[in-house]
Amino acid sequence: MKPTSVFVNVARGPVVDEAALVAALRAGRPWAAGLDVFEREPIAADHPLLALPNVVATPHIGSASVQTRVAMARLAVANALAVLRGDPPSTPVA
């Protein structure tokens, strides 16, 4: 990555090799990182990422808008009603 880039992960924690990210951030490539997800959650207080001055970390709250939380609640209700009717849920968890 360019030394002026900012790495952002709001997808899934395990898609990032955190040890490699720590090394890259220490080397200045990328310049910074913004992270809302981690390989293991909650992230340990002594994790090396949290000690870096060029990292902004949030506790997996990227979806914490009112609009998103209302949509999540509606989806949960729709799934519960589907199961109670004997239909499969639209978003089953394996």
N, C-alpha and C positions, 0 to 999 in steps of 0.2 A: 504494500500500500504506500501511497505517497506520504511524505512526512507531514503534509497538511490535512490529511484525511481524518475523519472521525468515524470509528467503527461503532455501529449500533446493533444490538441484538434485543429484539422484543418478541422473537419467534419461540424458540425452544432452547433451553440451556445446553443440552447435549450436542447441539450442532456446532458448538465452539470448543476447541481445545483450549481450555483456560490457561494451562501452563504455557502454551505457545503464545497466547494473547498477552500474558504477563511479560514474557521475554520481549515480544514485539513492542509493547508499550514502553518498556524500560529503554529500548533502543531508539524510541522516537518515531517508529513507523508502525502503526498510525500515531498521529499526534495525541489523540484522546479516544476514549470509549464511553459510550452510554449503554448501560446494561440494566434490563428489567427482569431477566431470567438467568439462571445459573445451572451448572451441571447438577449440583445438589442444592436443594432448597429446604429450609432456609440456608443461605450462605453462612458459613462460619465467621464469627466476628474477627478471627485472626487470619482470614483468607488474604493472600498476597494482593489480590485485586483491590481490596478495600484500603490498602495502605498506599496505593498510588495516587499522587496528586492530580493525575490526568484521567481519572475515572469518576464518572457519576453513576452511582448504583442506586436502584430503587427496589423495594421488596415485592416484586411481581405484582405491581399495581397498574400496569399499562392499560388494563381494561376498566379502570375504575371511574368511568364517566357515568352519569345518570342514564344517558341514552343506552349505553352498552349494558349496564346492570339491569335495566328494565327489559331489554331484549333477552338477556340471559334468563330472567325470571319467567318471561312468557314462554320461552323455549322449554324450560323445565316443566311448566304446567302442561304444555301441549304434549310433551313426551309422557308425562304421568297419565294424562287422559287417554292417550293412545293405548298404553299398556292396560289400563283398566277396561278399555273396550275390547281388548284381545288383539289389538294391532301392534305391529312392531314400532318402537320409538324411532323418530326420524334421525336421531343422533345417538345410537347405542354406544355404550362403553364396553370395550372388550375385556 
